[in-house]
Amino acid sequence: MSNSYFIGIISGTSMDAADCALLDFLAPPPFIIDFTCEVMPPRLKEQLIELTRNKSIDLRELGSTDVAVAEFFGKVVNKLLERNNIDPGSVLAIGSHGQTIWHEPPQTARNRPFSTQIGD
């Protein structure tokens, strides 16, 4: 069993899908073993769009959507691992940006810029 696998997963601002890559870093150069692009479930996409449009957010809705994003990302990762017959225990790390629901750049943040991602 190799302990040299890493996974990267990201969904963009369009919220249409999650892109996931499985990489091996055992021997140089690192290489991509496989990748996938899975469509975002329509209901989850609706929830995310709703969160990005509201300046006032219900904390239960935020928490519920946070968990739903994490579950979706987990399914995408597991599907990629299963397709490649790789034991999840052999993955050293997963890099996930999460899903941005609010971005407040320096130009509008009044000296406190920030970005909020969910999907832990």
N, C-alpha and C positions, 0 to 999 in steps of 0.2 A: 504494500500500500504506500503510495507516495503522499507525502505531506507538503506538496509544493503547489497545490491548487489555490487559485485566487479567483474571486468572482467580482465583477463590477456590474451594477444595475442602476439604471437611470430612466426616469420618465421626464419628458420635456414640458415646456409651458403649454403645448397644445393638449396635453393630457390624453393623447390618443392611444398610447401604448407604453410598454416598458421594454427597454432594450437591455439584454443581459448577455454578458460574455464570460466564458470559462477559460482561464489561462493557466498555463503550467510554467513555473519559474525554476524547475529542477536543473536543467542544463541550459547554458547560454546558447543562442539567445532565447529569451522567453517567447512562447508562442501561444496563439489562440487555438484552443482545442475545438471549441464550438461556440455558437452564439444563437440567440433567438430574439424575436420581437413579438411580444404577446399583446394583443389588443386589450385596452382598458375596458373592464365591464361597464356597460352604459350607465347603470345606476351609480357606480362609483364616480364616473366622470361627471355626472350631474351634481353629485354631492360636492365634489372638488370645485367645480365652477361656481356653485352657490357660495362656498366659503370665500372664494377670491373676490366675489362681487360685494360682499357685505362688510361694512366697517364695524358692525356690531354682530358678534358671533355668539351663538349659544354654545357654552362650554361642553355640554353633552354631545352636541353634534360634532364639534371639533374632535373630541376624544374618540367618538365612535368612528369617524372618518379616518383618524390617525390609525386606529387598529385595522380598519378595512384596507388601507393602503399597505400596511405591513403584511397582512395576510395575502394580498394579491402578489406582492413582491416575493413572498415566501413560496407561493405556488409556482411562480415563474422560475425561481432558482431550483426548486425541487424537480420540476419537469426537466430542466436542462441536465441536472445531475443524473436523473433516472435514465434519460436518453443516452447518456454516455457511460452508464454502469459505474458511476463514481459514488463511493460511500461519502455521505455528508461529513463524517468525521475526519476525512482527509483534506478538507478545505481549511486552509490557514486563516483566511480573512475574506470578508465580503465588504466591498466598498459600495455604499449606497448614499446618494445625495438626498434621497427622500423626495417628496413632492413639494415644491414651493407653493405656498398659498398666499404669501404677502411679501413684497419686496419694497423697502423704503430706502431709496438711494440717498446719498449725501445732499443732493440738490433739494430734496423735500423733507428730510428728516430732522432739520433744525439741530444739527450737531450730534445726532444720535442715530446714524444709519443702522439698519438691520435687515435681516431676511429671515423669514419663518418657514421651516420645512416640517412636514409631518411624514409619518411612515416608519416609526421606530419598531 
